[in-house]
């Protein structure tokens, strides 16, 4: 099993498909990112976002061929600390349908099954109850609150919740 991100291929789920980001996805991803419901939790993107970032593998989330979100993963390569981390957002128009849970399951299964990660982390803002509930459905557990972890666009420090999932705890 490989420890470094490779050129990604499509990752199909029951309803969604995670597909490598292509130029035609960029405008829609920026549009979704700019919605108040997403922008509340995500920092203002760089001008070239979603350009590839070193050390990350990113996907557009498709539903019936339409872009509805973004998901990415990264990894810690040091053997003693090896793990993967994920981040995602979905279009508010599709919230409440279990699609976020499906995206997290598909990506986590890929990281466990295809890349051999035994541990996956995510760090939502502690106030993001909907995201936290989604991650718990997949098996993520709270590790602890990281106080004043994230500086919001308004200049206020916000707490983050470190969550982790061990491969054996993945709810498929």
C-alpha positions, -999 to 999 in steps of 0.1 A, spaced: 0 0 0 12 35 -8 18 61 18 19 91 -5 -10 105 -24 -11 93 -60 -30 106 -90 -65 101 -78 -93 83 -96 -130 85 -92 -144 73 -59 -180 62 -63 -205 60 -34 -242 50 -35 -253 85 -46 -222 106 -49 -190 104 -69 -157 120 -57 -138 130 -88 -105 147 -92 -110 185 -97 -110 196 -133 -109 232 -146 -147 231 -153 -154 224 -116 -136 255 -103 -163 281 -109 -190 260 -92 -167 252 -63 -159 288 -57 -196 296 -59 -205 270 -32 -175 282 -11 -189 317 -12 -224 308 2 -229 322 37 -234 287 51 -200 275 38 -180 308 41 -190 309 78 -168 279 85 -141 282 58 -115 310 53 -115 332 23 -99 312 -6 -68 322 -24 -74 337 -59 -63 304 -76 -83 281 -53 -90 252 -58 -56 249 -74 -38 218 -62 -20 222 -29 12 203 -22 6 173 0 -32 173 -6 -55 153 -28 -87 171 -37 -120 160 -52 -152 177 -65 -183 160 -51 -208 151 -78 -244 142 -75 -261 132 -107 -232 147 -126 -235 182 -109 -209 196 -86 -223 198 -50 -191 201 -29 -154 197 -22 -134 172 -2 -97 168 3 -72 147 23 -37 151 34 -13 129 53 15 129 79 43 108 63 64 102 94 60 65 101 57 70 139 29 95 134 14 84 101 -23 93 97 -46 111 72 -67 142 77 -98 154 57 -117 185 51 -150 191 32 -180 212 24 -212 207 5 -236 231 -12 -262 242 15 -289 232 -11 -281 195 -4 -277 197 34 -298 174 55 -299 145 30 -271 124 44 -248 133 15 -220 146 38 -220 114 58 -218 95 25 -188 116 13 -170 111 46 -176 73 44 -164 70 8 -133 90 15 -125 73 48 -130 38 32 -106 48 4 -80 60 29 -82 28 50 -86 3 22 -65 17 -5 -38 36 14 -37 16 46 -42 45 71 -51 33 105 -61 68 118 -79 97 102 -85 131 118 -107 161 112 -109 194 131 -142 212 126 -149 245 144 -164 235 178 -196 254 171 -203 235 138 -228 211 153 -241 198 120 -206 188 108 -197 172 141 -229 151 140 -220 140 105 -185 129 115 -198 110 145 -222 90 123 -191 77 104 -174 68 137 -152 98 145 -148 104 182 -140 136 200 -104 140 211 -107 174 227 -113 211 222 -85 231 209 -91 265 224 -88 296 202 -76 273 174 -88 292 143 -87 330 136 -120 339 118 -123 365 91 -138 388 117 -106 387 137 -121 365 165 -103 333 177 -126 303 176 -123 269 192 -118 237 171 -128 202 180 -102 176 172 -118 144 161 -103 110 151 -114 78 135 -95 45 138 -98 22 109 -115 -5 130 -142 21 141 -152 32 105 -190 28 102 -195 17 66 
